[in-house]
């Protein structure tokens, strides 16, 4: 995963893209200026600790294009007969939220196209530790 480092001061900032692992240096007069310069390389993300996306703009654009309709995504979707690989719900061809390229978060290998519902559910399935705890929790409320 990429990381950021203020390098001992609030004016020298190093941040590495979590996808391509290219590092970006920014040196500025103050923290606000450093943040504004870093936004040129990483888009804003209010949920992240540093307020910036984890991937550089180039990598994030490639990721978004994959969701919108890249050739590879279209080929995967066609091979699945335009249906979700898990629930078999028909996935519309046009639109960002109409199908997500599912991938293994450890190996980064793509698995197929999923509908939004299945894609959200797979986020828990990929985390083995969380999944075993979730199953134990569920089972603790079931009658014998």
N, C-alpha and C positions, 0 to 999 in steps of 0.2 A: 504494500500500500504506500502511496505517496505521503510525503510529510512536509511540514514547514518548519523553519528554524529562523528565529530572529537574530542569530549570529552574535549574541552578546550586546546588541543595541536595538533600539526601535527604528533604526534607519536602514540597517542592512538586513535584507530578507531573502532567504533561499526557500524555494518551494519546488518539490518534485512532482511531476505528473504521475498519478497512480497507474496510468495505462501504458504510456510510452517510456516512462521513467527518465524523461529529459528534465534536467534541473533548470530553474530560472532564477537569476540573481537580480535583485533590485536594491539600489542604494539611493536614498532620498534624504531630504532635510529633516523630515519628521514622519511619524507613524502614519498620519493621514495621507501624506504624499506617497509614501511607500505603498500603502494599500491601493491608492488610485493607479499607480504604475502597475502593480501586480494584477489589477483587474484587466489590464490589456492582454495578459496571458491566460488568466483563469476567470471564468464568468462568476457572477455573484451567486452565493447560496447561503441564505440566512440560517439554514439548519446546521451548517458545518461550524466547527470551532473557530476557524479563521475567517469565516464569512465568504469563502470562495469555494467553487466547485473542486472536487478531488482530481478531476482530469483537466488537462489544458484545453483551450478552446478548440484546437484542431481535432483532438481525440473525441471531445464531446460532440462536435458536429458530425463526425463519422458515426458515432453511436446513434445519434438522432436520425441520421439518414437511413440507418439500418432499420429503424422502426417505421419510417415513413414509406419506404418502398424501394429500397435498393434492389438491384438485380438478384443478388444472393437471397434476400428475404423473399422476393417474388418466386424464385425457384423452389425454396423450401415450402412456401405456402401452396404452390401448385402441386408439388409432390404429395402434400397432405390433403389434396382435393378441397382446398380452401376451408379446411376445418381444423379446429384446435386439436393438437396432438394428444390431449388427455381426455377432454369431455366430448369431443367430436361436434361441438357447436360450430356452426358456420361462421367464418370470419370474413368480414367485408374486406375488400381489397384496398379501398381508399380510406385513409385516416390514420392519425398517429396512434389512437387508442384501440384500434381494431385488430391488433395482433402484435405480439412481442417476441423477439428472438430470444428464446430461452437458452441459457448457457450454464455450464458448471462453474461455480465461483472459484474452485480450486484449480482446475485444469484449463479453464477459459474455453473449453470445447463447446461449440454450439450443439444443441440437442434438437431443436425444432421450433415451430411457431405455436404460441399459446394465446388463448383469450386472456383478457385482463384478470378475470376471476382466478383462473388456474395459475397465471403468472404470480399473483400475490400469494397464493397458497404454497407454491413451490419455494418461496423464499424461506419458509420454515422447514420444509423438507430437506433442503440442502444443508441445514445446520444440524448435524447428527446429535450433538449434545442437547440442544434445545428440543429436538424431536423426541428423544427418549424421555426427557422430563415432561413434555406435553402428553405423551402416551401414558406415563405413570399417573399424572394428574387426572386425566380423563378416566382411567381405569379405577382410580380411588373412589369415584362417585358411582360406579356401576355395582349393581346388586349381583350376588353370586348365583 
